[in-house]
């Protein structure tokens, strides 16, 4: 057993029995490296990473390889999901050296933490002009001992390059342009045109394989359709969602989405299921459903959230991080079927099931079948001449096969609870409640937010931790943790109208401004000023698999500026957009949440206040319709502490006020009238 036995991360615990003398990312590792003047190997991965498992089996479990590592290096294992700040810095180094990155990420550092070489997976023996892991270790060790000055020079150059990488996408050309000229319909149209160039019109989504859901880009299209009136934008969203739901990237039996597809047509996923992907997709499906109710979206939301409750929910109210792609050492084994297996379980019902889910004797992926659908059930029923009774038989067959699958060896569960990913899921539950009206969804969001705001406390004012497991929270929270929690608090307010949630969101925003904001760029650092265990502070700008903390804060500050009457929040939101505007316009797929923030400046927020005895019920009905640029408040009576609720008497009735910059139209009584006012102003 090595030092990792004392950690809580499932990924680190997977390596606790390695003969490698692993450290966690803790001060003692760096103190030892300096004392012994040895290079540091930091090896970064995550529990559901396939090639991380491969390299562990091939190299880190090998006694001779471990002896080489232990003799010449101080070895540190890092869970990238626990320490995304560490991963960011050294992934940047890897990309600078090799032009690409990935996991496992193996980076060699000077004793004070500066990188001088990095790569990803290395095999146990040389292959395809790639050195073996032992060869690389020997080379790095000899270079460090015999060419130290070259190592120091390389480390300095790399660290300098990483420190400047944030500024690549920051431009100064918009810093002094008046706001009225900064955000124009042409800007929104240019972003849409850039996204449109990458439409996959045959299979949905964007680009080719490997293919990720592109949730944030699709969300821009959804909003652009509503605000600019472009029907093609919505058509691509609807087409893409249907293709994903029908494909193998979606678990047809159990619900939930895999991380990405290895094929352009969404058939063959990389089978790991991540909490954040499912949160983002549920949120998008809920918004799409509010705009255009589609039974397929409703069914998918319900099945996906049922999967989350069944397999990803902790008894305390949190959500676990991920399910592995592998079981019994084989990728996808838990999810795939042979025709013989299905025929054996379903017997007489097998032909109908096989026809609908594309099952064949030869299989559609590596000799086995990934369940997928070529058409909707109604179209299939019509084509096959099936009755409602026949369709019930198909549903029963699905349940029998699901029960049979449950007997298999399950994929590994990463049961750490991350603040940022949980907050995303809380937001998804709020959106699902707004769309479908299921009270359990709101209750789940409330329970989760309470869990996060209590269990992640550091005891130092509003400061929070990043990760939690088995009663222990650790590592200072990052920008994305606070930003996504603030978003969840605001979203939860829009479904339960508890004013205390807005006050708490304001407190966390003030904390971020004090401890994370760079006053020069008007952008937030990924780490707080108090954190001292990394070589530099970076700014998180990209919207990649996860939305960036900065783009999320742009939205938060915009909404809270209106809700709380905080002009400082509102003006900071605008200033954050100035520096990135040009890059967002040119590369919207990498800045898709930023793009939506720009969209809400082109088409300004609609402020809606509902006042009266039935305020909450009326507000919920209003919120069931999708208005992306709406800020909604509800109260029984006027409240002077909130500008939107101030001075608005209802006279016993329930009135709806549609406003812009707190200037309101005449109050109306019905949701239909209010939506008419909103729509007339918006499109």
C-alpha positions as CSV (number, residue, x, y, z in Angstrom):
1,X,0.0,0.0,0.0
2,X,1.2,3.5,-0.8
3,X,0.1,6.9,0.5
4,X,-2.9,7.0,-1.7
5,X,-4.7,4.6,0.7
6,X,-5.5,7.7,2.8
7,X,-7.3,9.6,-0.1
8,X,-11.0,9.5,-0.9
9,X,-10.9,9.8,-4.7
10,X,-11.8,6.5,-6.4
11,X,-9.2,7.2,-9.0
12,X,-6.4,7.6,-6.5
13,X,-7.7,4.6,-4.5
14,X,-7.4,2.5,-7.7
15,X,-3.7,3.1,-7.5
16,X,-3.2,2.6,-3.7
17,X,-2.0,-0.9,-4.2
18,X,0.5,-0.1,-7.0
19,X,4.2,-0.8,-6.1
20,X,4.8,2.8,-7.2
21,X,5.5,5.1,-4.2
22,X,2.6,7.5,-5.1
23,X,2.0,10.7,-3.4
24,X,-1.2,12.8,-3.6
25,X,-0.8,16.5,-4.6
26,X,0.2,17.5,-1.1
27,X,3.1,19.6,0.2
28,X,5.1,16.6,1.4
29,X,5.7,15.5,-2.2
30,X,7.3,18.9,-3.1
31,X,9.3,19.1,0.1
32,X,10.7,15.7,-0.6
33,X,11.5,16.5,-4.2
34,X,13.4,19.6,-3.1
35,X,15.2,17.8,-0.3
36,X,16.3,14.9,-2.6
37,X,16.7,17.2,-5.7
38,X,14.7,14.8,-7.8
39,X,12.3,15.5,-10.7
40,X,8.6,15.1,-10.1
41,X,6.4,12.8,-12.2
42,X,2.8,14.0,-12.0
43,X,0.4,11.5,-13.6
44,X,-3.1,12.8,-14.1
45,X,-6.2,10.9,-15.0
46,X,-9.7,10.0,-13.8
47,X,-11.6,6.9,-12.7
48,X,-13.5,6.3,-15.9
49,X,-10.5,6.9,-18.2
50,X,-9.9,3.7,-20.3
51,X,-6.3,4.3,-21.2
52,X,-5.5,5.3,-17.6
53,X,-6.6,1.8,-16.6
54,X,-4.5,0.3,-19.4
55,X,-1.3,2.2,-18.4
56,X,-1.8,1.2,-14.8
57,X,-2.1,-2.5,-15.7
58,X,0.9,-2.4,-18.1
59,X,3.3,-0.2,-16.1
60,X,2.3,1.0,-12.7
61,X,1.5,-2.5,-11.4
62,X,4.9,-3.8,-12.7
63,X,7.5,-4.2,-10.0
64,X,10.5,-3.4,-12.2
65,X,8.9,-0.3,-13.7
66,X,7.8,0.9,-10.2
67,X,11.4,0.4,-8.9
68,X,12.6,2.6,-11.7
69,X,10.1,5.3,-11.0
70,X,10.7,5.2,-7.2
71,X,14.5,5.4,-7.6
72,X,14.6,8.4,-9.9
73,X,11.4,10.4,-9.4
74,X,9.0,11.7,-6.8
75,X,5.7,10.3,-8.1
76,X,2.4,12.2,-7.7
77,X,-1.0,10.9,-8.8
78,X,-3.8,13.4,-9.5
79,X,-7.5,13.0,-10.1
80,X,-8.2,15.7,-12.7
81,X,-11.7,16.0,-11.5
82,X,-10.5,16.7,-8.0
83,X,-7.8,19.1,-9.1
84,X,-8.9,20.6,-12.5
85,X,-6.5,23.5,-11.8
86,X,-3.5,21.2,-11.8
87,X,-4.8,19.4,-14.9
88,X,-5.2,22.7,-16.8
89,X,-1.7,23.9,-16.2
90,X,0.1,20.6,-17.2
91,X,-2.3,19.8,-20.1
92,X,-1.3,23.2,-21.5
93,X,2.4,22.1,-21.2
94,X,1.6,18.9,-23.0
95,X,-0.2,20.6,-25.8
96,X,2.7,23.1,-26.2
97,X,5.2,20.3,-26.4
98,X,3.4,17.8,-28.6
99,X,0.5,19.7,-30.1
100,X,-2.1,17.5,-28.5
101,X,-3.2,16.2,-25.2
102,X,-5.3,13.6,-23.4
103,X,-5.3,11.2,-20.4
104,X,-3.4,9.7,-18.8
105,X,-1.4,12.9,-18.8
106,X,2.2,12.3,-17.6
107,X,4.2,15.4,-16.9
108,X,7.7,15.8,-15.6
109,X,8.4,18.8,-13.3
110,X,11.3,20.4,-11.6
111,X,11.2,20.1,-7.8
112,X,9.3,23.4,-7.5
113,X,6.6,22.3,-10.0
114,X,7.6,23.8,-13.3
115,X,7.0,21.4,-16.3
116,X,9.8,20.5,-18.7
117,X,8.3,17.5,-20.5
118,X,4.9,16.0,-20.9
119,X,3.1,13.3,-22.9
120,X,0.1,11.0,-22.6
121,X,0.0,7.2,-22.8
122,X,3.2,5.3,-23.2
123,X,3.3,1.5,-23.8
124,X,5.4,-0.9,-21.8
125,X,7.5,-1.7,-24.9
126,X,8.5,0.4,-27.9
127,X,5.9,0.4,-30.7
128,X,5.2,2.6,-33.8
129,X,8.3,4.8,-33.2
130,X,7.0,5.5,-29.7
131,X,9.4,4.9,-26.8
132,X,8.4,2.6,-24.0
133,X,7.6,4.0,-20.6
134,X,10.8,2.6,-19.1
135,X,12.8,4.1,-21.9
136,X,11.2,7.5,-21.4
137,X,11.8,7.3,-17.6
138,X,15.5,6.5,-18.2
139,X,15.9,9.4,-20.7
140,X,14.2,11.9,-18.5
141,X,16.2,10.9,-15.4
142,X,19.5,11.1,-17.3
143,X,18.6,14.5,-18.9
144,X,17.7,15.9,-15.5
145,X,21.0,14.8,-13.9
146,X,23.3,15.6,-16.8
147,X,21.7,18.5,-18.7
148,X,20.1,20.4,-15.8
149,X,20.5,23.8,-17.3
150,X,18.6,22.7,-20.4
151,X,15.9,21.4,-18.2
152,X,15.7,24.6,-16.3
153,X,15.5,26.7,-19.5
154,X,12.8,24.5,-20.9
155,X,10.8,24.7,-17.7
156,X,11.1,28.5,-17.6
157,X,10.0,28.8,-21.3
158,X,7.0,26.5,-20.8
159,X,5.9,28.2,-17.6
160,X,6.1,31.6,-19.4
161,X,4.1,30.3,-22.3
162,X,1.4,28.9,-20.1
163,X,1.1,32.1,-18.1
164,X,0.4,34.1,-21.4
165,X,-2.0,31.6,-22.9
166,X,-5.1,33.2,-21.3
167,X,-4.5,36.4,-23.2
168,X,-4.6,34.8,-26.7
169,X,-8.4,35.2,-26.9
170,X,-8.6,38.6,-25.2
171,X,-8.8,41.5,-27.6
172,X,-8.8,45.3,-26.8
173,X,-10.7,46.5,-29.8
174,X,-14.1,46.6,-28.0
175,X,-13.0,48.1,-24.7
176,X,-14.2,51.6,-25.4
177,X,-17.1,51.0,-27.8
178,X,-20.5,52.3,-26.5
179,X,-22.8,49.5,-25.3
180,X,-25.4,50.4,-27.9
181,X,-22.8,49.7,-30.7
182,X,-21.2,46.7,-29.0
183,X,-24.2,44.3,-29.2
184,X,-26.0,44.3,-32.6
185,X,-28.2,41.8,-34.4
186,X,-25.4,41.4,-36.9
187,X,-23.2,40.0,-34.1
188,X,-25.8,37.4,-33.2
189,X,-26.3,36.5,-36.9
190,X,-22.5,36.1,-37.4
191,X,-22.3,33.7,-34.5
192,X,-25.2,31.7,-35.9
193,X,-23.6,31.6,-39.4
194,X,-20.3,30.3,-37.9
195,X,-22.1,27.5,-36.1
196,X,-24.2,26.7,-39.2
197,X,-21.0,26.0,-41.2
198,X,-20.4,23.0,-39.0
199,X,-23.9,21.5,-39.1
200,X,-24.0,17.7,-39.7
201,X,-27.2,17.7,-41.8
202,X,-27.2,13.9,-42.2
203,X,-26.8,12.8,-38.5
204,X,-27.4,16.0,-36.5
205,X,-25.0,17.8,-34.2
206,X,-21.7,19.3,-35.4
207,X,-18.8,17.9,-37.4
208,X,-17.6,14.3,-37.6
209,X,-16.3,11.6,-35.2
210,X,-15.5,11.5,-32.4
211,X,-18.7,13.3,-31.8
212,X,-19.8,15.1,-28.7
213,X,-23.3,16.3,-28.0
214,X,-22.4,20.0,-28.4
215,X,-25.1,20.9,-25.8
216,X,-24.1,24.6,-25.4
217,X,-24.0,25.3,-29.1
218,X,-27.4,23.7,-29.6
219,X,-28.7,25.8,-26.7
220,X,-27.5,28.9,-28.6
221,X,-29.4,27.8,-31.7
222,X,-32.6,27.2,-29.6
223,X,-32.4,30.8,-28.2
224,X,-31.5,32.3,-31.5
225,X,-34.5,30.7,-33.0
226,X,-36.8,32.2,-30.3
227,X,-35.2,35.7,-30.3
228,X,-34.3,36.2,-34.0
229,X,-37.1,34.1,-35.5
230,X,-34.9,31.7,-37.5
231,X,-36.8,28.4,-38.0
232,X,-33.8,26.6,-39.4
233,X,-31.9,27.0,-36.1
234,X,-34.6,25.2,-34.2
235,X,-34.9,22.5,-36.9
236,X,-31.3,21.6,-36.3
237,X,-31.7,21.4,-32.6
238,X,-34.8,19.2,-32.9
239,X,-33.1,17.0,-35.6
240,X,-29.9,16.7,-33.5
241,X,-31.7,15.8,-30.3
242,X,-33.8,13.1,-32.0
243,X,-30.7,11.5,-33.6
244,X,-28.9,11.4,-30.3
245,X,-31.9,10.0,-28.4
246,X,-32.4,7.3,-31.1
247,X,-28.7,6.4,-31.2
248,X,-26.4,4.3,-29.1
249,X,-25.0,7.3,-27.2
250,X,-28.3,7.1,-25.3
251,X,-28.9,4.1,-23.1
252,X,-32.1,2.8,-24.7
253,X,-33.0,0.5,-21.8
254,X,-31.8,2.4,-18.7
255,X,-31.8,6.0,-19.8
256,X,-28.9,8.5,-19.6
257,X,-26.3,9.5,-22.2
258,X,-22.7,8.4,-22.7
259,X,-20.0,11.0,-23.0
260,X,-19.5,10.9,-26.7
261,X,-19.9,8.8,-29.8
262,X,-17.0,7.3,-31.6
263,X,-19.0,7.3,-34.8
264,X,-20.6,10.2,-36.7
265,X,-24.1,8.6,-36.6
266,X,-24.2,8.4,-32.7
267,X,-24.2,4.6,-32.8
268,X,-21.1,3.6,-30.9
269,X,-20.5,5.5,-27.8
270,X,-17.5,5.7,-25.5
271,X,-19.7,4.1,-22.8
272,X,-18.7,6.1,-19.8
273,X,-21.6,8.2,-18.3
274,X,-20.7,11.5,-16.8
275,X,-23.0,13.5,-14.4
276,X,-22.3,16.8,-16.2
277,X,-23.2,15.6,-19.7
278,X,-26.5,14.3,-18.4
279,X,-27.2,17.5,-16.6
280,X,-26.5,19.6,-19.6
281,X,-28.6,17.4,-21.9
282,X,-31.6,17.2,-19.5
283,X,-31.5,21.0,-19.3
284,X,-31.5,21.4,-23.1
285,X,-34.3,18.8,-23.5
286,X,-36.4,20.6,-20.9
287,X,-35.9,24.0,-22.6
288,X,-36.7,22.4,-26.0
289,X,-39.8,20.8,-24.5
290,X,-41.0,24.2,-23.1
291,X,-40.6,25.7,-26.6
292,X,-42.2,22.8,-28.5
293,X,-43.7,19.9,-26.4
294,X,-42.5,16.7,-27.9
295,X,-43.3,13.3,-26.2
296,X,-39.8,12.0,-27.1
297,X,-38.2,14.8,-25.0
298,X,-40.5,14.1,-22.1
299,X,-39.8,10.4,-22.1
300,X,-36.0,11.0,-22.4
301,X,-36.0,13.5,-19.5
302,X,-37.9,11.1,-17.3
303,X,-35.8,8.1,-18.1
304,X,-32.5,10.0,-17.7
305,X,-33.5,11.4,-14.4
306,X,-34.7,8.0,-13.3
307,X,-31.2,6.7,-14.2
308,X,-29.7,9.5,-12.1
309,X,-31.8,8.7,-9.1
310,X,-31.2,5.0,-9.5
311,X,-27.5,4.9,-10.1
312,X,-25.9,8.3,-9.4
313,X,-27.8,9.7,-6.3
314,X,-26.2,9.5,-2.8
315,X,-28.4,9.0,0.3
316,X,-27.3,12.5,1.6
317,X,-28.7,14.3,-1.4
318,X,-25.6,14.6,-3.6
319,X,-24.9,13.1,-7.0
320,X,-21.9,10.9,-7.8
321,X,-19.6,11.8,-10.6
322,X,-19.4,9.0,-13.3
323,X,-19.9,5.5,-14.4
324,X,-17.0,3.7,-16.0
325,X,-17.1,2.6,-19.7
326,X,-15.7,-0.8,-18.7
327,X,-16.9,-3.8,-16.8
328,X,-14.9,-6.9,-16.3
329,X,-12.1,-5.1,-18.2
330,X,-14.1,-4.8,-21.4
331,X,-15.5,-1.5,-22.7
332,X,-19.3,-1.5,-23.1
333,X,-19.8,-5.1,-21.9
334,X,-22.6,-4.1,-19.5
335,X,-24.6,-2.4,-22.3
336,X,-24.3,-4.6,-25.4
337,X,-26.1,-7.8,-26.5
338,X,-25.8,-10.7,-28.8
339,X,-29.0,-11.6,-30.7
340,X,-28.8,-15.0,-29.0
341,X,-28.9,-13.4,-25.6
342,X,-32.0,-11.4,-26.5
343,X,-33.8,-14.3,-28.1
344,X,-33.2,-16.4,-25.0
345,X,-34.6,-13.8,-22.6
346,X,-37.5,-12.6,-24.7
347,X,-38.5,-15.7,-26.6
348,X,-41.6,-15.0,-28.6
349,X,-41.3,-11.2,-28.0
350,X,-37.8,-11.1,-29.5
351,X,-38.6,-10.6,-33.2
352,X,-40.5,-7.4,-32.4
353,X,-37.9,-6.1,-30.1
354,X,-35.1,-6.9,-32.5
355,X,-36.8,-5.2,-35.4
356,X,-37.3,-2.0,-33.4
357,X,-33.8,-1.8,-31.9
358,X,-31.8,-2.9,-34.9
359,X,-30.6,-6.2,-33.5
360,X,-29.0,-8.7,-35.9
361,X,-27.0,-11.9,-35.7
362,X,-23.8,-10.3,-36.8
363,X,-24.2,-7.3,-34.6
364,X,-23.6,-3.6,-35.4
365,X,-20.4,-3.1,-33.3
366,X,-17.5,-5.5,-32.9
367,X,-19.8,-8.6,-33.3
368,X,-22.4,-7.5,-30.7
369,X,-25.4,-5.1,-30.8
370,X,-25.7,-1.6,-29.4
371,X,-29.4,-1.0,-29.1
372,X,-30.6,1.9,-31.3
373,X,-33.7,3.1,-33.1
374,X,-34.1,4.1,-36.7
375,X,-37.5,5.6,-36.3
376,X,-40.0,6.8,-33.7
377,X,-42.3,4.2,-32.1
378,X,-45.4,5.6,-33.8
379,X,-43.8,5.4,-37.3
380,X,-42.6,1.8,-36.5
381,X,-46.0,0.8,-35.4
382,X,-47.7,2.1,-38.5
383,X,-45.1,0.5,-40.7
384,X,-45.5,-2.9,-39.0
385,X,-49.3,-2.7,-38.6
386,X,-49.1,-2.9,-34.8
387,X,-51.8,-2.2,-32.3
388,X,-51.6,-0.5,-28.9
389,X,-51.5,-4.0,-27.3
390,X,-48.5,-4.9,-29.4
391,X,-46.7,-1.8,-28.3
392,X,-47.4,-2.7,-24.6
393,X,-45.6,-6.0,-25.4
394,X,-42.6,-4.1,-26.6
395,X,-42.5,-2.1,-23.4
396,X,-42.7,-5.3,-21.3
397,X,-39.9,-6.8,-23.4
398,X,-37.7,-3.7,-22.6
399,X,-38.4,-4.2,-18.9
400,X,-37.5,-7.9,-19.0
401,X,-34.3,-7.2,-20.8
402,X,-33.4,-4.3,-18.4
403,X,-33.9,-6.7,-15.5
404,X,-31.7,-9.3,-17.1
405,X,-29.0,-6.6,-17.7
406,X,-29.1,-5.7,-14.0
407,X,-27.7,-9.2,-13.2
408,X,-24.4,-8.4,-15.0
409,X,-21.2,-7.1,-13.4
410,X,-21.8,-3.4,-13.2
411,X,-19.4,-0.7,-14.5
412,X,-17.3,1.0,-11.8
413,X,-18.8,4.0,-10.0
414,X,-16.9,7.1,-9.3
415,X,-18.7,8.1,-6.1
416,X,-17.0,11.4,-5.2
417,X,-19.4,14.3,-5.2
418,X,-18.2,17.5,-7.0
419,X,-19.7,20.8,-6.2
420,X,-19.7,22.1,-9.8
421,X,-21.2,19.0,-11.4
422,X,-23.9,18.7,-8.7
423,X,-24.9,22.3,-9.2
424,X,-25.3,21.6,-12.9
425,X,-27.6,18.7,-12.0
426,X,-29.6,20.9,-9.6
427,X,-30.2,23.3,-12.4
428,X,-31.2,20.5,-14.7
429,X,-33.8,19.3,-12.2
430,X,-35.2,22.9,-11.9
431,X,-35.5,23.1,-15.7
432,X,-37.2,19.6,-15.8
433,X,-39.7,20.8,-13.1
434,X,-40.4,24.0,-15.1
435,X,-41.0,21.9,-18.2
436,X,-42.9,18.9,-16.8
437,X,-44.3,20.1,-13.5
438,X,-43.2,17.0,-11.6
439,X,-43.0,18.1,-7.9
440,X,-40.3,15.5,-7.1
441,X,-37.9,17.3,-9.5
442,X,-38.2,20.5,-7.6
443,X,-37.8,18.7,-4.3
444,X,-34.7,16.9,-5.5
445,X,-33.1,20.2,-6.6
446,X,-34.0,21.8,-3.2
447,X,-32.4,18.9,-1.3
448,X,-29.3,18.9,-3.5
449,X,-28.8,22.7,-3.1
450,X,-29.2,22.4,0.7
451,X,-26.7,19.6,0.7
452,X,-24.2,21.6,-1.3
453,X,-24.4,24.8,0.8
454,X,-24.1,22.9,4.1
455,X,-21.7,20.0,3.5
456,X,-19.2,21.9,1.4
457,X,-18.6,24.8,3.9
458,X,-15.0,25.4,4.9
459,X,-16.0,27.3,8.0
460,X,-14.5,30.5,6.7
461,X,-17.4,32.8,5.7
462,X,-18.9,31.9,2.3
463,X,-15.8,29.9,1.2
464,X,-16.6,26.3,0.0
465,X,-14.7,23.1,-0.8
466,X,-14.7,21.4,-4.2
467,X,-15.2,17.7,-3.5
468,X,-16.9,15.6,-0.9
469,X,-17.0,11.9,0.0
470,X,-18.1,10.0,3.1
471,X,-18.4,13.0,5.3
472,X,-15.2,14.7,4.2
473,X,-14.9,17.7,2.0
474,X,-11.6,19.0,0.7
475,X,-9.7,21.2,-1.7
476,X,-10.7,24.8,-2.0
477,X,-13.6,25.4,-4.4
478,X,-12.8,26.7,-7.9
479,X,-14.4,29.4,-10.0
480,X,-16.7,26.9,-11.7
481,X,-17.9,25.6,-8.4
482,X,-19.1,29.0,-7.2
483,X,-20.4,30.0,-10.6
484,X,-22.5,26.9,-11.2
485,X,-23.8,27.0,-7.7
486,X,-24.9,30.6,-8.1
487,X,-26.6,29.6,-11.3
488,X,-28.4,26.7,-9.5
489,X,-29.5,29.1,-6.7
490,X,-31.0,31.5,-9.3
491,X,-32.7,28.6,-11.2
492,X,-34.1,27.2,-8.0
493,X,-35.5,30.6,-7.1
494,X,-37.4,30.6,-10.4
495,X,-39.3,27.4,-9.4
496,X,-39.9,28.0,-5.7
497,X,-39.6,31.8,-5.3
498,X,-37.6,31.6,-2.0
499,X,-36.0,35.0,-1.7
500,X,-33.2,33.7,0.6
501,X,-31.7,31.9,-2.5
502,X,-31.2,35.2,-4.2
503,X,-29.5,36.7,-1.2
504,X,-27.2,33.7,-1.0
505,X,-26.4,34.0,-4.7
506,X,-25.4,37.6,-4.2
507,X,-23.1,36.7,-1.2
508,X,-21.3,34.1,-3.3
509,X,-21.0,36.6,-6.2
510,X,-19.5,39.2,-3.8
511,X,-17.0,36.5,-2.5
512,X,-15.9,35.7,-6.1
513,X,-15.4,39.4,-6.9
514,X,-13.2,39.8,-3.8
515,X,-11.1,36.6,-4.1
516,X,-11.1,35.6,-7.8
517,X,-11.5,38.7,-10.0
518,X,-8.6,40.1,-11.9
519,X,-9.3,43.9,-11.8
520,X,-7.3,44.5,-15.0
521,X,-9.0,42.1,-17.4
522,X,-12.3,42.1,-15.5
523,X,-12.3,38.3,-15.7
524,X,-12.1,35.7,-12.9
525,X,-9.2,33.5,-12.1
526,X,-9.9,29.8,-11.9
527,X,-8.4,29.7,-8.4
528,X,-8.9,31.9,-5.4
529,X,-6.2,34.3,-4.1
530,X,-5.7,32.2,-1.0
531,X,-4.6,29.0,-2.9
532,X,-0.8,28.7,-2.9
533,X,-0.1,25.1,-4.2
534,X,0.1,25.7,-7.9
535,X,2.8,27.6,-10.0
536,X,0.4,30.2,-11.5
537,X,-3.2,31.3,-11.7
538,X,-5.1,30.9,-14.9
539,X,-8.4,32.1,-16.3
540,X,-10.9,29.6,-17.5
541,X,-12.4,30.9,-20.8
542,X,-13.4,27.9,-23.0
543,X,-16.8,26.4,-22.9
544,X,-15.7,22.8,-23.7
545,X,-17.4,19.7,-22.2
546,X,-18.3,21.9,-19.2
547,X,-19.3,25.6,-19.3
548,X,-16.5,27.9,-18.2
549,X,-16.8,29.6,-14.9
550,X,-16.3,33.0,-16.5
551,X,-19.1,32.6,-19.1
552,X,-21.4,31.3,-16.4
553,X,-20.6,34.3,-14.2
554,X,-21.5,36.7,-17.1
555,X,-25.0,35.2,-17.1
556,X,-25.2,35.2,-13.3
557,X,-24.1,38.8,-12.9
558,X,-26.5,39.9,-15.6
559,X,-29.5,38.2,-14.0
560,X,-28.6,39.1,-10.4
561,X,-27.9,42.7,-11.4
562,X,-31.6,42.9,-12.4
563,X,-33.0,40.7,-9.6
564,X,-31.0,42.4,-6.8
565,X,-30.8,45.8,-8.3
566,X,-27.0,45.6,-8.3
567,X,-25.6,48.0,-10.9
568,X,-22.1,46.8,-10.1
569,X,-23.0,43.3,-11.1
570,X,-24.6,44.4,-14.3
571,X,-21.7,46.6,-15.4
572,X,-19.1,43.9,-14.6
573,X,-21.1,41.5,-16.8
574,X,-20.8,43.9,-19.7
575,X,-17.1,44.5,-19.1
576,X,-16.4,40.8,-19.1
577,X,-17.9,40.5,-22.5
578,X,-15.8,43.3,-24.1
579,X,-12.5,41.4,-24.0
580,X,-13.8,38.1,-25.5
581,X,-16.4,39.5,-27.9
582,X,-14.2,39.1,-31.0
583,X,-13.1,35.6,-30.2
584,X,-16.7,34.5,-29.4
585,X,-17.8,35.8,-32.8
586,X,-15.0,33.9,-34.6
587,X,-15.0,30.6,-32.6
588,X,-18.5,30.3,-31.2
589,X,-18.3,26.5,-30.8
590,X,-15.5,27.0,-28.2
591,X,-17.3,29.9,-26.5
592,X,-21.0,28.8,-26.8
593,X,-22.2,30.0,-23.4
594,X,-20.4,33.2,-23.9
595,X,-22.3,33.5,-27.2
596,X,-25.6,33.2,-25.4
597,X,-24.5,36.0,-23.0
598,X,-23.9,38.2,-26.1
599,X,-27.3,37.2,-27.5
600,X,-29.1,38.4,-24.3
601,X,-27.4,41.8,-24.8
602,X,-28.6,42.0,-28.4
603,X,-32.1,41.0,-27.4
604,X,-32.4,42.6,-23.9
605,X,-33.8,40.8,-20.9
606,X,-37.5,40.8,-20.3
607,X,-38.2,41.5,-16.6
608,X,-41.4,40.0,-15.3
609,X,-43.0,40.5,-11.9
610,X,-46.0,38.5,-10.7
611,X,-47.7,40.1,-7.7
612,X,-50.8,38.9,-5.8
613,X,-52.4,36.0,-3.9
614,X,-51.8,33.5,-6.7
615,X,-48.4,34.9,-7.7
616,X,-46.5,31.6,-7.4
617,X,-49.0,29.5,-9.3
618,X,-49.2,32.1,-12.0
619,X,-45.4,32.4,-12.2
620,X,-45.1,28.6,-12.6
621,X,-47.6,28.7,-15.5
622,X,-45.6,31.5,-17.1
623,X,-42.3,29.7,-16.5
624,X,-43.7,26.6,-18.3
625,X,-43.3,28.6,-21.5
626,X,-39.8,29.0,-22.8
627,X,-38.6,32.6,-22.8
628,X,-34.8,32.4,-22.7
629,X,-34.2,36.1,-21.9
630,X,-36.8,36.4,-19.1
631,X,-36.0,37.3,-15.5
632,X,-39.0,36.3,-13.4
633,X,-39.9,37.2,-9.8
634,X,-43.1,36.4,-7.9
635,X,-44.5,37.6,-4.5
636,X,-47.8,38.0,-2.7
637,X,-47.2,41.7,-2.2
638,X,-44.7,44.4,-3.3
639,X,-41.2,44.3,-1.8
640,X,-39.1,47.5,-1.7
641,X,-35.8,45.6,-1.4
642,X,-36.1,44.3,-4.9
643,X,-36.6,46.9,-7.7
644,X,-38.7,44.5,-9.8
645,X,-41.1,44.0,-6.9
646,X,-41.1,47.5,-5.6
647,X,-44.3,49.7,-5.7
648,X,-46.4,47.1,-7.6
649,X,-49.7,46.7,-5.8
650,X,-52.1,44.0,-6.8
651,X,-55.2,45.2,-5.1
652,X,-56.1,41.6,-4.1
653,X,-55.8,40.4,-7.7
654,X,-52.8,38.7,-9.2
655,X,-51.1,41.0,-11.8
656,X,-48.3,40.3,-14.2
657,X,-45.9,43.1,-15.1
658,X,-43.7,42.9,-18.1
659,X,-40.8,45.3,-17.9
660,X,-37.6,46.5,-19.5
661,X,-35.0,48.2,-17.3
662,X,-37.7,48.3,-14.6
663,X,-40.1,50.4,-16.9
664,X,-43.2,48.3,-17.0
665,X,-46.2,47.9,-19.4
666,X,-49.7,47.9,-18.1
667,X,-50.3,44.9,-15.8
668,X,-52.2,42.0,-17.2
669,X,-54.1,39.1,-15.5
670,X,-53.3,36.1,-17.7
671,X,-50.2,34.2,-18.7
672,X,-51.4,34.4,-22.4
673,X,-51.5,38.2,-22.2
674,X,-48.1,38.4,-20.6
675,X,-46.5,36.1,-23.2
676,X,-48.1,38.2,-25.9
677,X,-46.4,41.3,-24.4
678,X,-43.1,39.6,-24.1
679,X,-43.2,38.1,-27.6
680,X,-44.2,41.4,-29.2
681,X,-41.2,43.1,-27.8
682,X,-38.8,40.2,-28.4
683,X,-39.0,39.1,-32.0
